[in-house]
Amino acid sequence: MKSSNEKVNEFLHDIKNTGSEKWATVEEIRNIFLDENSMLEEGVKYGGIIFSLSGDLIGGIFLYKAHISIEFSNGANFKDDDGFLEGKGKKRRHLKILDKNDIKNKKIHYYIGQALNP
């Protein structure tokens, strides 16, 4: 899905052109965010794709050499019975995605839903 933000499109294009197998996973995670709330605003910041709602940073998708991280600005407030969230900061938590199967296995929809519907 093409973004209305040209920097996001360039970022995704760069990932795809590097031959990275992570592109499809990033695109799937991005679509989950956007499907959950069509009012989300996308941008590129801190080296990844960020999502904001009414000016408030909700979270983002960041690529690392060995994994993809889905960051949640207020993840410390999430219900996390399975213990998938990582991090010990005051507010932020993240999910570490090692491969495409983690999207289902780590219940990405559930956590993104919490981020957008606190």
C-alpha positions in Angstrom: 0.0 0.0 0.0 1.4 3.3 -1.1 1.8 6.0 1.6 0.7 9.6 1.3 4.1 10.4 2.9 6.8 10.4 0.2 9.6 9.7 2.8 7.8 6.5 3.9 7.5 5.4 0.2 11.3 6.1 -0.3 12.1 4.2 2.9 10.1 1.2 1.8 11.6 1.4 -1.7 15.1 1.4 -0.2 14.4 -1.7 1.9 12.9 -3.6 -1.0 15.8 -2.7 -3.3 18.4 -4.0 -0.9 17.0 -7.4 -1.5 16.1 -7.6 2.1 13.6 -10.4 3.0 12.5 -8.1 5.8 10.6 -5.8 3.3 7.6 -8.1 3.1 7.5 -8.4 6.9 7.7 -4.7 7.4 5.0 -4.1 4.8 2.7 -6.6 6.6 3.2 -5.0 10.0 2.7 -1.6 8.5 -0.6 -2.7 7.0 -1.8 -4.0 10.4 -1.2 -0.6 11.9 -3.0 1.1 9.0 -5.9 -1.4 8.9 -6.4 -0.9 12.7 -6.9 2.9 12.3 -7.1 4.7 9.0 -6.5 8.1 10.7 -2.8 7.2 11.5 -0.2 9.5 10.2 3.0 7.9 9.0 6.5 9.4 8.9 10.2 8.4 8.9 12.1 9.2 12.1 14.7 7.6 14.3 15.6 5.4 11.4 12.2 3.7 11.0 8.6 4.2 10.1 6.6 5.9 12.9 2.9 6.2 13.5 1.1 9.1 15.1 -2.5 9.8 15.9 -3.6 13.4 16.5 0.0 14.4 17.0 0.8 11.7 19.6 3.5 9.2 18.8 1.9 5.7 18.9 4.8 3.6 17.9 7.0 2.5 15.0 8.7 -0.2 13.0 12.5 -0.3 13.1 14.9 -2.6 11.2 18.0 -4.1 12.8 20.5 -6.5 11.4 19.1 -9.6 13.0 15.4 -8.5 13.6 12.6 -6.0 13.2 11.4 -4.2 16.3 7.8 -2.9 16.7 8.0 -0.1 19.3 5.1 1.1 21.4 5.2 4.5 23.1 2.9 3.4 25.9 3.6 -0.3 25.9 4.2 -0.5 29.6 0.4 -0.1 30.0 -0.5 -3.0 27.7 -1.9 -6.3 28.9 0.9 -8.8 28.2 -0.1 -12.2 29.6 2.2 -14.1 27.2 5.2 -11.9 28.1 6.1 -11.1 24.5 6.8 -7.4 25.2 10.4 -6.5 25.9 12.0 -3.4 27.6 12.1 -2.0 31.0 11.6 1.8 30.4 9.1 3.9 32.1 6.6 3.8 29.1 8.0 2.1 26.0 8.0 -1.6 25.2 8.8 -3.4 22.0 8.2 -6.7 20.2 11.2 -8.3 18.6 10.3 -9.9 15.3 12.8 -12.5 14.0 10.8 -13.8 11.0 7.4 -13.5 9.4 5.9 -16.2 11.6 6.3 -14.0 14.6 3.6 -11.7 13.3 1.1 -14.5 14.2 3.0 -16.2 16.9 3.6 -13.0 18.9 0.0 -11.7 18.4 1.0 -8.5 16.7 -2.7 -7.6 15.9 -3.4 -7.8 19.7 -0.6 -5.4 20.7 -1.2 -2.9 17.8 -4.9 -2.9 18.8 -4.0 -2.0 22.4 -1.7 0.8 21.1 -4.5 2.3 19.0 -7.4 1.6 21.4 -6.1 2.2 24.9 
